[in-house]
Structure formats: C-alpha cells, structure tokens
Amino acid sequence: MGGVDGKETAMNIIVTSRHFKAHDSLVEYARRGVERLTRFYDGLIRGEVILSFEKKRKSVKKAEIILSVYRTRLTAESTTMDFHASIDAACAKMGTQLRKYKDRLHQKDRTTVRKVREKL
C-alpha cells in the first residue's frame, strides 16, 4: 500500500458504504484521509471507514472512522451534508484522539512504548 509522502503503511484500511454504492474517488479520498492519521501515531494496526447515507433526513451523509491501536479502539464520527466534509471532520476528531492516546501512553511508562514499537 502506498502511504503519505512516499512512506509505506502497514495498516489495513477497509472502506464500507451503507445504503449506497460509493464512487472510487470517494473511497480513495477516505483511504488517504485515514493514511494521513499516521502523522499523529505510527502504531495504527487497522482502520475502518463507514460511510452511510440517510435519505430520511434531508440527504444527510455520515462518516465514521474506527482505528485499532495497541490494546484499544478509537472511534470518531461526523455528520454533514457532504461526504468529503464528513470525512475531513471525522479525521480531525480522530487526530485529536490519537494525540491524547499517544500522550497517555508516554505518561504511563516509557518502556511500554518501546514494547509496542518492537511488536509492530
């Protein structure tokens, strides 16, 4: 898999669309958005993007990102009138969560960080 800035990412990214068939460009946009999150923490194991289309409420588009990191899962979701905006907002929320997770990991014990990097 190609990564951001020419770096290779080992993270498995799954994009799922609910209630509609996502266009290839939208799927690629979601993948790139999740790959960009490796800037905040490089220990990401698996990423899942769920795009849903809710016709009942004025064509609302929802993006949900679920990331698996060492011993935990982080979730962020956003609902707007545009899929690109929903993906961007969910990625921003996830970036904040990843920064907090990384800070907590560093505060707990420095040796834990070393063990996580060795396993990956």
N, C-alpha and C positions, 0 to 999 in steps of 0.2 A: 504494500500500500504506500502510496506517496504521501508524504507529510507536508507540513507547512515549512516554508523556507528550505526545501530540498532535504529535510530530515525524514528519516523513515520512522513510522509509528507502528508499534506492535499492538496497538489497541484494536479490538474488533468492534466495528460500528455497524449497527443494524438500524435501518430506517423503515418504519411501518406507517402505512397510511390507512386511516379508518374512514369508512363511508365515502371514499372516492379513490380514484387512481391518480397517484402523484406523478407529475411530469419528471422526466430525468433531470432537468435542470434544477428543479426544486429539491430532489433527492441529493444531488451533488452539492447544492448550497447548504443543506443540513449537515452533510458529512464534513464539509470544510469548516463549518461553524464549530462542530464538536472537536475536530482536529486542532483548531486554534486554542482550545482549552488546555492543551499540553504545555502552554506557556506558564500556566499557574502551578501545575503539578505534573511531573512526568511519570508518576506511578499509576496512571489510569489503566485499568485492565480491560474494561468493556464499556461501550457506550451504546445507548439505545435512544432513538428519537421517535416519538409517536406523534404523527400529525393527524388531527381529526377535524372534520368539517361538520359543523352543527347547523343544519338547514333551518331548524325550527326558530332560531333566534337571530334573525336578520343576517344570515350568512356569516356567522362567527367562526374564525379559524383559531385553532388551539395547537400549540406546540408544547410537548412535554419531553424533557431530557432526563434520562436516568443514567448515572455513571456508577460503575463499580470500581471502588478503590480498595486498598488493603483493609479488610475486615468491616467494610461498611458500604452502603449505597446512598448516593446523594440524588435528590430529585428537585427539579425546577420546572415550573410550567408558566406559560403566558398565553393570554387570550387577547387577540386584536382582530381587526377587520382584514388583515393581510398576513399571509404565511411568512413572508420574509421578516416583517416586523415582529411577529410572534417568536420566530427562531432567534432573532437578534436579542430580544428581551430575555428569553429563557437562557441564552448563552451568558448574558450579563449577570443574571442571577446566579447561574452556576459558577461563574468566575469568582463571585463573592464567597460562595460556599467553599470553593476549593482553597481560596486564600485562608479562610478561617480554619479549615481542616488541616492545612499544612502548618499553620501557626500552633494549633493544639498538638499536633504530632511532634513538633520541635520542642514545645514546652514540656511534654510528658517525659521524654527520655531521648537523648541523642543516639543512644545505641539502637533504639527501635527503628530509627530512620535508616541506619546502616543495614539492618537486617532486611528491611523492606526492599532496599535497592539491590541487595545481593540476591534475593529471591526472584526479582524481575530480571 
